Amino acid sequence: MSDSHLVYSTSTGRIDQPKPEKELHAKLFKDGFIRIERQTKGRKGKGVMLVVGIDPKDHDLKKLAKTIKSKMGQGGAVKEGIIEVQGDDRDKLKGILEALKFKVKIAGG
């Protein structure tokens, strides 16, 4: 128990520990392209499109996801540096991203 730390004291109550900042480990590609992947694994057969390879230091992923979702007319989320968009219209998504000045490749089947 040498690594123990105080989490509660009877005189002051719960002691909040500072939480370490979570770093985003976005998957980046050397060729400068971003990829649109399709995934159904773990989603009960429902497909989502994953936009992979956008550097979160250069772009606000939440704003970008909101723009994409509104133009696509579909839902989605940002998880671990990856933008998820519901549905499977990768060609339309590619057109939207290219209009936003990204170099895009469609990956996978």
Number of C-alpha atoms within 10 A of each C-alpha: 4 4 4 6 9 9 10 11 9 6 6 7 9 11 11 9 9 6 6 6 6 7 8 13 11 16 13 16 13 7 7 12 16 23 21 23 18 22 19 11 10 8 9 7 9 12 16 22 22 23 26 21 20 22 18 16 9 7 10 11 19 15 11 14 20 16 15 21 19 11 12 16 10 11 15 18 15 17 13 12 20 22 24 23 25 19 16 16 13 20 11 12 21 20 13 16 19 13 10 12 9 15 14 19 15 16 14 9 6
